[in-house]
Amino acid sequence: MRFAKKRTVINVLLFSAMVAVTVLTWAGQVAGTVVHVSGPLMAKKADGSVKILARKSEVEQGDTLVAEKNTYAQIRFIDNSEITLRPDTTFKIESFAYDEAKPDADSASFDLVKGGLRSVTGLLGKRNKQKFSLKTPTATIGIRGTTFIAQYVPAAGGGAVKAPVGPSLPPGLHVSVTDGQIVMTNPGGSLNFNAGQFGYVRNNITPPIIVPVNPGLNFTPPPTFSSTSVGTGNPGSIPTRTDAVDCEVR
């Protein structure tokens, strides 16, 4: 009896160790590389450590990337998709896996904690669009390959939210579609957006709306960054990429 109990304890310890090793291995898988960075960029690792990133630094599953004030950072993932972070952004790579020979194993899950980004998806998004997930506090964005911008502005002090007009962005999630079409959905409703349109959703229970003109959503990385920029103006003034496809925001 005593031997059986001891063996059970050993088995439990071995199983726990295997789980821990699996988690650490999964978290350490390379997801992409920093191809452009204009200032301080940090990665908070899954084990709690912090690493300063530079051009050609690798990013891994489990990393939380923090772009400091005045920092733009462009990440190219292993499927040739790109995500460019704007200044004062916190962005987590929850999972990213791509193997050309194993499409069933595709996985791309991100979390935009605060700030904004531009997304141009690649091969994974073309063959397994349902495997993409970009979480934000007000909606989950499923990416299908289109070029679009998302920016989350947190509410300050719980005050009333202004209408999405004027030079400053009100609290909520803002999107701008450069190419293709997206649909933004939350418990409050669902709405499609075409290329050249702007969208806004106040919180996770109010429906998304189309904004007739740019409410002040700017995205202008340094000229050395390869992708095009989006600035203020009317929808028709947004530059486009000819190599992009469609996307969905859920």
C-alpha positions in Angstrom: 0.0 0.0 0.0 2.8 2.4 1.0 4.6 1.6 -2.3 1.5 2.2 -4.3 1.0 5.6 -2.7 4.6 6.5 -3.3 4.4 5.5 -7.0 1.2 7.6 -7.4 3.0 10.6 -6.0 5.9 10.1 -8.3 3.5 9.8 -11.3 1.8 13.0 -10.4 5.1 14.8 -10.1 6.3 13.5 -13.4 3.0 14.5 -15.1 3.3 18.0 -13.6 6.8 18.3 -14.9 5.8 17.2 -18.4 3.0 19.8 -18.4 5.4 22.5 -17.3 7.9 21.6 -20.0 5.2 21.5 -22.6 4.0 25.0 -21.6 7.5 26.4 -21.7 8.2 24.8 -25.0 5.0 26.2 -26.5 5.6 29.7 -25.1 9.1 29.7 -26.6 8.2 29.0 -30.2 9.4 31.7 -32.6 6.5 33.5 -34.2 8.3 36.2 -36.1 11.0 38.8 -36.4 11.3 42.6 -35.7 12.0 44.1 -39.2 11.7 47.8 -38.2 11.7 49.6 -34.9 12.0 53.4 -34.3 12.5 53.4 -30.5 12.4 51.3 -27.3 10.5 48.0 -27.7 10.2 45.5 -24.9 9.1 41.9 -24.7 7.7 40.6 -21.5 8.3 36.9 -21.7 6.0 34.1 -20.6 8.4 33.3 -17.7 8.2 36.9 -16.4 11.5 38.1 -17.7 11.8 41.3 -19.8 13.9 41.6 -23.0 14.8 44.7 -25.0 14.2 44.1 -28.7 16.0 45.5 -31.7 15.8 45.0 -35.5 16.2 41.3 -36.3 15.1 40.3 -32.8 12.9 37.2 -32.7 9.5 37.3 -31.0 7.9 34.2 -29.5 4.5 32.8 -28.5 3.6 34.2 -25.1 5.5 37.4 -25.6 3.8 40.7 -24.6 5.2 43.5 -26.7 5.3 47.0 -25.3 6.0 49.8 -27.7 7.1 52.9 -25.7 6.2 56.5 -26.4 7.2 57.6 -30.0 8.0 53.9 -30.9 6.7 52.3 -34.0 7.6 48.6 -34.5 6.9 46.3 -37.4 6.8 42.5 -36.9 7.0 40.1 -39.8 5.5 36.7 -38.8 6.7 33.4 -40.2 3.8 33.3 -42.7 4.9 36.7 -44.1 2.0 38.5 -42.4 2.9 41.9 -40.8 1.7 43.7 -37.7 3.0 47.3 -37.1 2.5 48.7 -33.6 2.0 52.4 -33.0 3.5 54.2 -30.0 2.2 53.5 -26.5 0.8 50.0 -27.5 0.7 46.8 -25.5 0.2 43.7 -27.7 0.3 40.0 -26.7 1.2 37.1 -29.0 -1.0 34.5 -27.4 -0.1 31.9 -30.0 1.2 31.8 -33.5 2.1 28.6 -35.5 2.5 28.1 -39.2 3.9 25.2 -41.1 3.4 25.0 -44.9 3.0 21.3 -44.7 0.6 21.2 -41.7 -2.4 23.6 -42.3 -4.4 21.9 -39.6 -1.9 23.1 -37.0 -2.3 26.8 -38.0 -2.9 29.1 -35.0 -2.8 32.9 -34.6 -4.2 34.4 -31.5 -3.4 38.0 -30.4 -4.5 40.4 -27.8 -4.5 44.2 -28.3 -4.4 45.3 -24.7 -4.1 49.0 -25.5 -3.0 51.3 -28.3 -3.2 50.5 -32.0 -1.8 48.6 -34.9 -1.9 48.0 -38.6 -2.4 44.4 -39.8 -1.6 42.8 -43.1 -2.1 39.1 -43.0 -0.2 36.5 -45.0 -0.3 32.9 -46.0 -2.0 31.6 -42.8 -4.9 34.1 -43.3 -5.4 33.0 -46.9 -5.8 29.3 -46.2 -7.1 29.3 -42.6 -8.9 32.6 -42.0 -10.9 31.0 -39.1 -7.7 30.4 -37.2 -7.1 34.2 -36.7 -8.2 36.0 -33.5 -7.3 39.5 -32.4 -8.9 40.3 -29.1 -9.6 43.8 -27.9 -11.6 45.0 -24.9 -14.6 45.8 -27.0 -14.5 43.2 -29.9 -12.6 40.3 -31.3 -11.1 40.8 -34.7 -10.8 37.8 -37.1 -8.3 38.6 -39.8 -8.7 37.4 -43.3 -5.8 39.1 -45.0 -6.9 42.7 -45.6 -4.9 45.7 -44.6 -6.6 47.5 -41.8 -5.9 49.6 -38.7 -7.3 49.0 -35.3 -6.9 51.4 -32.3 -8.4 50.9 -28.9 -8.8 54.0 -26.7 -9.6 53.2 -23.0 -12.2 55.3 -21.2 -10.8 57.7 -18.6 -12.7 58.0 -15.3 -15.9 56.4 -16.7 -17.2 59.6 -18.1 -19.6 60.0 -21.0 -18.2 59.0 -24.5 -18.3 61.7 -27.1 -19.5 61.1 -30.6 -16.7 59.8 -32.9 -16.0 63.1 -34.6 -13.3 65.8 -34.3 -9.5 65.6 -34.0 -9.4 63.5 -30.8 -10.5 59.9 -30.6 -13.2 59.0 -28.1 -13.0 55.9 -25.9 -13.7 52.7 -27.8 -12.4 50.6 -30.7 -11.7 52.4 -34.0 -11.0 50.7 -37.3 -10.0 51.9 -40.8 -10.1 49.5 -43.8 -7.6 50.0 -46.5 -8.3 47.0 -48.7 -11.0 44.4 -48.9 -13.9 44.1 -46.5 -14.4 43.5 -42.8 -17.3 42.9 -40.5 -17.2 44.1 -36.9 -19.3 42.2 -34.4 -20.0 42.2 -30.7 -23.0 41.4 -28.5 -24.5 44.7 -29.6 -24.6 43.9 -33.3 -22.7 43.4 -36.5 -21.8 45.6 -39.4 -19.8 45.3 -42.6 -17.1 47.8 -43.6 -15.6 48.2 -47.1 -12.2 49.6 -48.2 -12.0 53.3 -47.5 -14.5 53.2 -44.6 -14.0 53.9 -40.9 -15.7 52.1 -38.1 -16.3 52.7 -34.4 -17.7 50.7 -31.5 -18.1 52.4 -28.1 -17.9 49.3 -25.9 -18.6 45.6 -25.9 -22.4 45.9 -25.7 -23.1 48.8 -28.1 -23.3 48.2 -31.9 -20.6 49.2 -34.3 -21.2 52.2 -36.6 -19.8 53.6 -39.8 -18.1 56.9 -39.4 -18.5 59.1 -42.5 -15.0 60.7 -42.3 -11.8 59.9 -40.5 -12.3 61.0 -36.9 -8.6 61.5 -36.4 -7.2 58.0 -36.8 -3.6 58.5 -37.7 -1.0 55.9 -38.5 2.2 57.3 -39.9 5.3 55.1 -39.2 8.7 56.4 -40.3 9.4 56.4 -44.1 11.8 53.5 -43.7 8.9 51.2 -42.8 7.9 49.3 -45.9 4.1 49.5 -45.7 2.0 52.5 -46.6 0.7 55.0 -44.1 -2.8 56.1 -43.2 -3.4 59.6 -42.1 -6.4 61.9 -41.6 -8.7 62.8 -44.4 -11.6 61.3 -46.3 -11.9 57.5 -46.9 -10.9 58.0 -50.5 -7.5 59.4 -49.6 -6.3 56.1 -47.9 -3.5 54.4 -49.9 -4.0 50.8 -50.7 -1.8 47.7 -51.0 -2.4 45.6 -54.1 -1.2 42.3 -52.6 -3.8 42.1 -49.8 -7.0 40.1 -49.5 -10.2 40.3 -47.4 -10.6 40.2 -43.6 -13.2 39.9 -41.0 -13.7 41.6 -37.6 -15.9 39.6 -35.2 
